C-alpha cells in the first residue's frame, strides 16, 4: 500500500523493517538461549535441594554442610545471572522497538516532506504514507516471538524464575499478592449464640501484630465457636476487624484465604501427597520439604511405598491419623499466611511431634500472630 501511494519511498520503511527484523532475530536467539539455560539451572537447583533433604541425616554425620551451602550458593548465582539476562532481553526488545518506531516516523516525515516540496507526493499522500509507515513495524514484533519460540517458553521461564527466587527462601511468601502484607492487628468485639450446642460467646479480644495468645474454655465447643466467629462462619452481633479491614459478607472469603486454620481433625483434599502439601503450587515445594523435615513428617513419608506420591484422601483408614494431621499442619504453614489459628491441632500428635510443632510456631512468631 505504501508503494502504491509513495512509489520509491517505500524503500525507506522496508529498509528499517529489515534492519529491525535482523536485529530482532539475533536478540531473540540470545533470549531463547537464556530461557533454556535458566530452565536447566532451575532444574539443577531443584534436584540438588531434593538430594539434600533426602540425605540430611547423612550430611550431618559427615559434617559437609558448608560445602553443600557453597554449592547451593553457586547454583543460586548461576540461576540469578540467567534470570537477569532473560529479563534484560525482554526489556530491551521493547526499548529498541520504540527507538525504531521513532526512526521510522522521523525518516518518513522528512522523506515525505521533501517529496511534497518536489511535487512527487500530495499532502494527502504524505498523511497516508506517515500513517501506514507508523504501523509497518508492528507485524515485525512477531519475528521476535518466533525467534524465542513463542510466548510459551517465556511464560515457562518466568514460572521457573519464580520458583528459583522463592523456593529456598523458607516461608518468604509473596507479599504483593496478599491481603495482609504484614501481621495485622486483630480486634473482635461481638456477641454470638448457637441454639444447637447452647454455646454463648461474649467476645472482647485484641491480638497485636506478632503476638501469640492462648485461649481456654470450659466448653469443648467454645474455642471452635470463637474460630468460626473470627472467620465469619457464624452470625454475630458486633464487629471483627483485621487492621482497618472489617469482616463482612463481601470480603469474608478473601480474609479467610489469608488465614491459616489448623483444626483438631485433618481435613485434606484428595490427591498425591506432595500436591496436597503444596496445594499444587511448585513455588511452595522447598518450603514444604523443609517443614516436613522440621516436624518429622519426612521420615514417615519415606517409609511409605510410594513416598510423596502416596494418595491422600482416598481412604481415611489407609494412613495413620497422626501422619495425616502432620500433612494438614505442613499444608497450612506452607501457605505463609500472616495469621495462624490453631484449634487443638496437637490432639492426634505424639509428644515428640507436638514439641516440634511448638518449636516451629515459635520460629514463626516473629512474623505473624498466633492463636491457640
Order of alpha helices (4+ residues) and beta strands (2+ residues): alpha-alpha-alpha-alpha-alpha-alpha-alpha-beta-beta-beta-alpha-beta-beta-alpha-beta-beta-alpha-alpha-alpha-beta-alpha-beta-alpha-beta
